[in-house]
Amino acid sequence: MGYLSPPPMPAPVVVYKDVGGLVSDYEALTERYRRENREVRLHECRSACTLALSLPNVCVYPDAKVKFHQAYNAINREVDLGVSSQLFASYPTAVQARLGHLTREYRVLTGTELIALGMRNCEGGPTMIASRKQRAPSTGVASARPDGQSGASLASFGDIAQKVQSAVATALASTGGQTDPIHVAIADRQQLTGLARGGEEANALPEPAPLPPRRPPSEAFAGQDTASLSSAYLRLISGAQPILGPQLVRTVASN
């Protein structure tokens, strides 16, 4: 789809990249779009396509590029001053003042520049502002006092439960709904603390088993006098270190 191949009505004509062509072809489509009040949206538009700027329902994107130059004869490539004057006269006054005149070389105006000159921004549709309803503030009743204060200054558990029930019932009644009786459970802080500590004790790891006594170092047997030992105690493998004392060895040998 392009300037010379529009989509069915009432879809807008979106020009992504049009390099131009015969001015007569573009003049015919331009007059058709004018009669239909068809919206034309420009991204990149060159040469004869710039006739779109004469339409009342044309818009440009901020990143658009519109390129202007003089019209020329397609056969001999000579400039046609008459057609060039018609092109220039079709542009809005602010665009004419910015260009000054057409040249053989391209003169480029960006979409941002054209929007500043009064052309409509294709992205400048109505801005939708979403509003969010204010939530009604919730009514909460909470009272906490450190231990050690006078009991006369603290409300009883029954009074606290009654206040909570009244506050919740009032909040629900403001919405227009029917409420059922409200039950409030209050736990003693000391009981909750005891339960928490009991849970910690249940999850505690068992104490590790005691380790066996360490074996005496081999140096303890190195300085013993072998003369006082029995022959049974001395009959050991060469190089071995005795484990049992000489008293036990003599007793076993005697038995």
Secondary structure, DSSP 8 states (H G I E B T S, - for coil): -BTTB--STTS-EEES-B----HHHHHHHHHHHHHHT--EEEEEEEGGGGGGGGSTTEEEEEEEEEEE---B-TTT--B-HHHHHHHHHHS-HHHHHHH-S--SS-EEEEHHHHHHTT-EETT-----------------------TTS-GGGS--HHHHHHHHHHHHHHHHHHTT------------HHHHHHHHHHHHHHTS-------------THHHHT--GGGS-HHHH---TT----S-HHHHHHHHH-
